[in-house]
Amino acid sequence: MFVMTLSSGSHYTCIWNWADDSQDLITVWQPPPLAQTNSHSHVFTRDLVYPVEVTCRNNVSLANDIINHTVQYEIFDIHLAPYSLGSLRGIPFNFSFMLTNGTDPSCDVIFDDEPVPNTYDVTIKTGWTPPGRLIRMETGFYLVVIRCSNLVSSASSVSNFTIDIPIIEPKSWTNITIIVQTGYVAFDVTMNEGTSVQVTWDFGRNSSADPSSWTATYQLAQLENWPRTLDGGDGVPDIHQVSHYYANPGIYNACVVVQNNYNYTEFSHLIYVVNKVENLEIMSNSPVGYVNKEGIVHIGFYTPDVPPILASVDILWGDGTDLETGQDFTADLWPATQFGPHSYGQLGPYDVWTNVSNMISWKNFTTTIWVILPITNFRMALEAKYVATGSNVSLTASFGIGDKVNIDIDWGDGNSESVPRRGTLFVDVDRLSHSYVTSGPKLITVKAWNTVSSVTKLFTVMCQHPVIDMFTLHSSAPHLYPDNFVYFNFTYDMNQIFPTDAVVAFNFGDGLANANDVYNHVPLDDLFNGDTVYSTSHKYATSGDFVASVTISNEVSEKTFTVKAGVYVPITKATWTPLYKPLLPLNSTWLSYDQLLDAIPDQLQAALNLDDTTLLTALYEDVDDVYSTLAAIVFELRSTDDVIIFYSGNQEPELESSDKDKDLTAIRYTSSGYPILRHDPDVFSTSFTSINPEGCVTVSFGDGAASSYGSDANCRIYGVDLEMAPIVGVISANLSPTHSYRDEGLFSQIVTAYSPASVETTTSAVVISAYNCQAPKLLLLTSEKSFRDPLRIPKRDPIQLTVHNTIECDDISNAKLWTIFEVDQNTGDELDEIDLSEVRSRTGSVLVIKSGYLDYGLYKVSYRMVMLANQWFSAEVSTHIKMVRSDLIVRLTPGLDISITRGWKTTIALDAEGYSRDPDDPDESQVGNRYDYDF
């Protein structure tokens, strides 16, 4: 409690500053008496001296005062230190005491009514008396009184301090050390003198059935001296004896401990409880390898019970060598204890005879030792590095020598097998085959082994899905010359397995390359880029019957797909002349051509005279159902790409099938391939492999709007909600839905095709933006590397990676960021991210990292660009780098010729001045040797 007195003053405010980062505010409003007294309390949490300040003020004056307030912890729990509870008779001593709590105590110590000076250390809360100050010549309990006080408390304690006699000349012995099967052993203990003595016997774990009998204790009373038997004079020291019954065979290290508060003596007695030689099994390391014209063998014994005690072993090795006798059979079993080694000079089996005996029994044992040839010159060959899925990959194995060889194979796809070697001679070859289902690299592990050796070899086979008949090449031919642009659609069946790592080569049949694209050895995945249709065009310089082809190949297969791409000269005379294939038969007796009327700009009229009733089919721009038997047929020309083909009735029109038995199948739903501006309508096209008039097609644009195609009745059969997706037209082979988006965003368009036999769904995405933009195009100038073929950079070299950015946006503001992850060298999985906060170039197009920043290992380096105006327009490119050891810098000593072969373990030993320097070590003064591996 703090009390503040003011002689005068009214309507004032006081601030109590407690000097512990806390304050209190007090306001007084009453009129003043002649003097005023205010009290206030506060809780302090530490034992310090606090300068407490009180400041009071009103509108006309200010007054303050400061008082130093001392805070201390209360004293409690005074006790003697654990190591200061007593001493020996006639030996100078001192003792220590401790306080559990208390600030700056002052202590008085009284020993046996004698005041004793002391010193107290507040940091360790311990006090002690001067060394050698006290001594007592009589044993007994002496009273210690300790009183301590500080400014806030006081406490005291009373303790007993013991003066003892040390243990003098302790002794321990037994009456017997070897027992046959079971028996008693007597343990004796004596000493000349000693007080407060405790004797403890540990007879050995499992020495009897009752665990409580494994130990025993004899304890004198506190300050009681070792007893003596009176025999004149001072008497003879007593012998204390304890007997123990050993019921189980074994070797026991019986321990006797004699101790009091100041002495400790330990005695050990080996007790042998001998058992019979029985229930033993002979063991060996057979078969052993015949190496350097010898086979090294060991034998031993095993038993689930206690091994025979104090037994010896005699051995005949079976190869004509002399008998080995008298080897001790220790308590340890195989493989801890082995007899041998013994060297055999020839291959064999050998019959080994042994005899195990002790003082009460014996037994003979025999075993067969095989000395066989280890595996040498193991050779494996992989017949092909690449294999098609579904086809067999074969390995061949042959050996130099080796007996009883097994071959274990892990094919790297979860399948494994183990087979014995079938060949017996050096020239024999074992063939092993396996068929893979999945594509990708497969690590094959082959282990050839017998009981004395093993050899492991690793192979990597690349499995690829082959090219099959799943692709189709279409063209817009035939065309009228000079309209010599022919359009091609290259499609694939997405229900089939896509070939692995395939490349595409286009050949347009005229010996000319395409001016729009480069088609030689383009990766098939890049060509389609997630679509099922790839479209392109080619300009033919002349007319002719051209055949275009696409060849797809990978390491295991190759197929070519062709299509006709004819470009023909148009009609220029009044006589009807076939324009292009398929042509009508010339000079036929059943069909003749009368005349061709002159063409006007928007019409072409052909007058045909039919000699018979053969059906004439006219096909215009792939629109079917144009049939006529009239002599005159009129067509409207709508563009320069219009084509007219006449088929006679005995030819099969090249029309899309309209068979009702075929299902309606959607291939792909794509946009025009460019970003769509908001409120700009855009046409989206979808095509089907076959048309079923009994089906229904729904198109959802991803913003709540949808449309349906087909009949009202058919769409209701499939549960289509026509209020949400009203019918806007009929189903055709190529639909072109039109939709206008009102909001920005990433929308998914879903096309669902219903037919009696199936429901097919396909999805595509489109970005709707308020401004014209595309995702940036990124080109990593150092090329993109996989984790299996990384860019190798010596650690001493700086890292520099550059990305070329191409931006096609109205708003070019963007953000760039480089990231680096350490990756697993076997799987390519990302592990830990590398901190690039200190790399200033991490947000630019060129990443520069100083040498030594990355440790040895494999890393994935990624660069990402995001257009700030719209986050959907972003792109990322990445590569893999591997930090490897730098080439050693060799310092040559005059007269020496030193070279380093990189990739193999190399030791360079020069004198201290000429050691090679490791450029990866930042310590330029480092000298010594380094081992280089090409990992």
Order of alpha helices (4+ residues) and beta strands (2+ residues): beta-beta-beta-beta-beta-beta-beta-beta-beta-beta-beta-beta-beta-beta-beta-beta-beta-beta-beta-beta-beta-beta-beta-beta-beta-beta-beta-beta-beta-beta-beta-beta-beta-beta-beta-beta-beta-beta-beta-beta-beta-beta-beta-beta-beta-beta-alpha-beta-beta-beta-beta-beta-beta-beta-beta-beta-beta-beta-beta-beta-beta-beta-beta-alpha-beta-beta-beta-beta-beta-beta-beta-beta-beta-beta-beta-beta-beta
